[in-house]
Amino acid sequence: MIESKVKQTLRKIKLPTNTKILVALSGGKDSAVTAYLLQRFGFKIEGLYIDLRIGKYSEDCLKAVKELCKRLKIKLHVYDIKKEQGKTMQDIWKKIKKKRLNNCAVCGVFKKWILNKTARKFKADKIATGHNLDDEAQTFLMNVFKGSPELSANSGAITKNIKDKKFIPRIKPLFYVFEEDVKKYAIQKKLPFIKGKCRYSQESYRGEVRNFINSLSGKDKKNIMKNFQSFSGKIQKDKKTKMLYCEVCGEPSRGKICKRCVLFRH
């Protein structure tokens, strides 16, 4: 069932099998299943693990990622944030603590920046992430609750950002798959992945929304996504965006200075 859903999603976004895909591997079940299925369906993939240096958690994740790539016989790239940017993610958290941003939000900003720049470096056509239906429902509700539903406008099985030479489109093969089904599939295929979540994620607003989503039925989750897709389409028609380049790092940005550089400066 999960395989047919993913196949339908890949057909929907019209992804040729000769597409070079850089899979963002986290050490968790979702990215492991994403890599496994993309390879199974004949796509040319390589893996990327972003080592944020969050103590033993990062070490355990990297170990699982290495085991997965060895089993799938795919090339693995490791981005060490301490080596590349001079600070661990924990250092960055401490430096910007006064801005009162939760850790997950900060991680998200840096990971997106790293993913896009690294994918371009390795000449990837697409970036694949392991976001599943539950994840997407969480994000949509979070944006609604915060009064910023327009932030979901570019989301989907493939990103709807403006085409730009510096922006590598992201795809989400598990976009229509329930998290529980992903977990069962990963266990069935005996894929290596860590069982727990980052301990810092429990402190985030997403953690609260995740608990709410987990209390819903599959039908309710599907209804949320139907509303999201209907709403997203309307926002997309009205939204007028222009791709800018950050004045500090030169990466794609919504403003004169990208979020990563704003955070890194503080």
C-alpha positions in Angstrom: 0.0 0.0 0.0 2.7 2.5 1.0 4.7 1.6 -2.2 1.7 2.3 -4.5 1.0 5.6 -2.7 4.6 6.8 -3.2 4.6 5.6 -6.8 1.4 7.7 -7.4 3.0 10.7 -5.8 6.2 10.4 -7.9 4.0 10.1 -11.0 2.0 13.1 -9.9 5.1 15.3 -9.7 6.4 13.8 -13.0 9.8 12.8 -11.8 12.0 11.0 -14.4 14.0 8.1 -13.1 17.2 9.7 -14.3 16.7 12.5 -11.9 19.7 12.9 -9.5 18.2 13.1 -6.0 20.0 14.1 -2.8 18.1 12.5 0.1 18.2 14.3 3.4 18.9 11.5 5.9 18.2 12.2 9.5 18.7 8.8 11.0 14.9 8.4 11.5 12.4 6.0 9.9 10.9 8.5 7.4 14.1 9.4 5.6 15.2 5.8 5.7 12.0 4.7 4.0 12.3 7.6 1.5 15.8 6.5 0.4 14.8 2.8 0.3 11.8 3.4 -1.9 13.5 5.9 -4.3 16.3 3.4 -4.8 13.8 0.6 -5.2 12.0 2.5 -7.9 15.2 3.0 -9.9 16.1 6.6 -9.0 19.7 7.8 -8.8 20.2 8.9 -5.2 22.9 10.0 -2.8 22.5 10.6 0.9 23.2 13.7 3.0 23.5 13.8 6.8 23.7 17.1 8.5 25.6 16.6 11.7 24.4 19.4 14.0 26.6 18.1 16.8 23.8 17.6 19.3 25.8 15.2 21.5 25.0 11.5 21.6 21.8 12.0 19.6 23.7 13.2 16.6 26.2 10.3 16.9 23.4 7.7 17.1 21.7 9.3 14.1 24.9 9.2 12.0 25.5 5.6 12.9 22.0 4.6 11.7 22.5 6.7 8.5 25.9 5.0 7.7 24.3 1.5 8.2 21.5 2.5 5.9 23.7 3.8 3.1 26.0 0.7 3.4 22.9 -1.5 3.0 21.6 0.5 0.0 25.1 0.9 -1.4 24.6 4.6 -1.9 27.1 7.4 -1.5 26.9 9.4 1.8 27.9 13.0 2.3 28.2 14.3 5.8 28.0 18.0 6.5 29.6 18.8 9.9 28.2 22.1 11.0 31.1 22.7 13.5 33.7 22.2 10.8 31.8 24.2 8.1 30.4 27.0 10.2 32.6 27.1 13.3 29.8 26.4 15.8 27.7 23.4 16.9 23.9 23.8 16.9 24.1 24.0 20.7 26.5 26.9 20.4 24.0 28.6 18.1 21.1 28.0 20.4 22.9 29.6 23.3 23.9 32.6 21.3 20.4 33.4 20.2 18.6 32.3 23.3 17.6 36.0 24.0 15.5 36.0 20.8 13.2 33.4 22.4 13.1 31.2 19.4 12.6 27.5 20.0 15.4 25.1 19.1 13.4 23.3 16.4 12.7 26.5 14.5 16.4 27.5 14.5 17.4 24.0 13.4 14.9 24.2 10.5 16.3 27.5 9.2 19.9 26.1 9.2 19.0 22.7 7.7 17.1 24.3 4.8 20.1 26.6 4.1 22.6 23.7 4.3 20.4 21.4 2.2 20.0 23.8 -0.7 23.6 24.9 -0.8 25.0 21.3 -0.5 22.6 19.9 -3.1 23.7 22.6 -5.6 27.4 21.7 -4.8 26.8 18.1 -5.7 24.7 19.0 -8.8 21.5 17.3 -7.5 18.3 17.9 -9.5 16.1 17.5 -6.5 16.3 17.2 -2.7 14.1 14.5 -1.1 12.9 14.8 2.5 11.0 12.2 4.6 8.1 14.4 5.6 4.9 12.3 5.9 1.2 13.2 6.0 1.3 13.7 9.8 4.2 16.1 9.5 2.5 18.2 6.8 -0.8 18.3 8.8 1.2 19.6 11.8 2.9 22.3 9.8 -0.3 23.5 8.2 -2.1 23.7 11.6 0.8 25.5 13.2 0.7 28.1 10.5 -3.0 28.5 10.9 -2.8 28.7 14.7 -0.1 31.4 14.4 -2.2 33.4 12.0 0.2 32.9 9.0 -1.5 30.3 6.7 0.3 31.8 3.7 3.5 30.2 4.9 2.1 26.9 3.7 1.5 28.2 0.2 4.7 26.7 -1.3 4.4 23.3 0.4 3.3 20.1 -1.3 4.7 16.9 -2.7 7.1 19.2 -4.6 7.9 22.7 -3.5 6.1 25.5 -5.5 8.8 28.1 -5.2 9.8 30.3 -8.1 12.3 28.5 -10.4 15.8 29.8 -9.8 19.3 28.6 -10.7 20.2 28.7 -7.0 17.2 27.0 -5.6 17.0 23.2 -5.7 13.3 22.0 -5.6 12.4 19.7 -2.7 10.2 16.6 -3.1 8.3 14.7 -0.4 7.6 11.1 -1.6 5.8 10.3 1.7 3.5 13.3 1.5 0.3 11.2 1.4 1.5 8.4 3.8 0.5 8.2 7.5 3.4 8.2 9.9 2.3 5.0 11.5 2.4 3.2 8.1 5.9 4.5 7.5 7.0 3.1 10.8 5.5 -0.3 10.1 7.1 -0.4 6.7 10.5 0.5 8.1 10.3 -2.3 10.7 9.0 -4.8 8.1 12.0 -4.0 5.8 14.4 -4.0 8.8 15.8 -0.6 7.9 18.2 0.9 10.4 16.8 3.9 12.2 16.8 5.4 15.7 13.6 4.9 17.7 13.5 8.1 19.7 13.2 11.8 18.9 15.6 14.6 19.6 15.0 15.5 23.3 14.9 19.2 22.4 11.9 18.7 20.0 9.6 18.1 23.0 10.1 21.7 24.0 8.8 23.0 20.7 5.4 24.2 19.7 5.5 21.5 17.0 5.7 19.0 19.8 2.3 20.3 21.2 0.7 20.2 17.8 2.1 16.7 17.1 0.4 15.4 20.2 -2.9 16.9 19.0 -2.5 15.4 15.5 -1.7 12.0 17.1 -5.0 12.1 18.9 -6.9 12.4 15.6 -8.2 9.6 13.4 -6.8 8.9 9.9 -10.0 10.4 8.4 -9.5 13.6 10.3 -5.9 13.9 9.2 -6.9 13.4 5.6 -9.5 16.1 5.9 -6.9 18.5 7.2 -4.8 17.8 4.2 -7.7 18.3 1.8 -8.4 21.6 3.4 -4.7 22.5 3.2 -4.5 21.7 -0.5 -7.6 23.7 -1.3 -6.4 26.6 0.8 -2.9 26.4 -0.6 -4.1 26.6 -4.2 -6.0 29.8 -3.4 -3.1 31.4 -1.6 -0.8 30.4 -4.4 -2.9 32.3 -7.0 -2.9 35.5 -4.9 0.7 35.3 -3.8 3.3 37.4 -5.5 6.8 36.6 -4.6 10.2 37.5 -5.9 13.3 35.4 -5.4 16.1 37.5 -3.8 19.7 36.7 -2.9 21.0 37.2 0.6 23.4 40.2 0.8 25.6 38.3 3.2 25.8 34.7 1.9 24.3 35.0 -1.6 21.8 32.2 -1.0 18.1 32.5 -2.1 16.1 34.6 0.4 12.7 36.2 0.9 14.4 39.3 2.2 17.7 41.2 1.8 19.3 39.0 4.4 18.3 35.4 4.8 17.0 34.0 8.1 20.2 31.9 8.6 22.4 34.9 8.4 20.2 37.0 10.7 20.4 34.3 13.3 24.1 33.7 12.8 24.9 37.3 13.4 23.3 37.4 16.8 
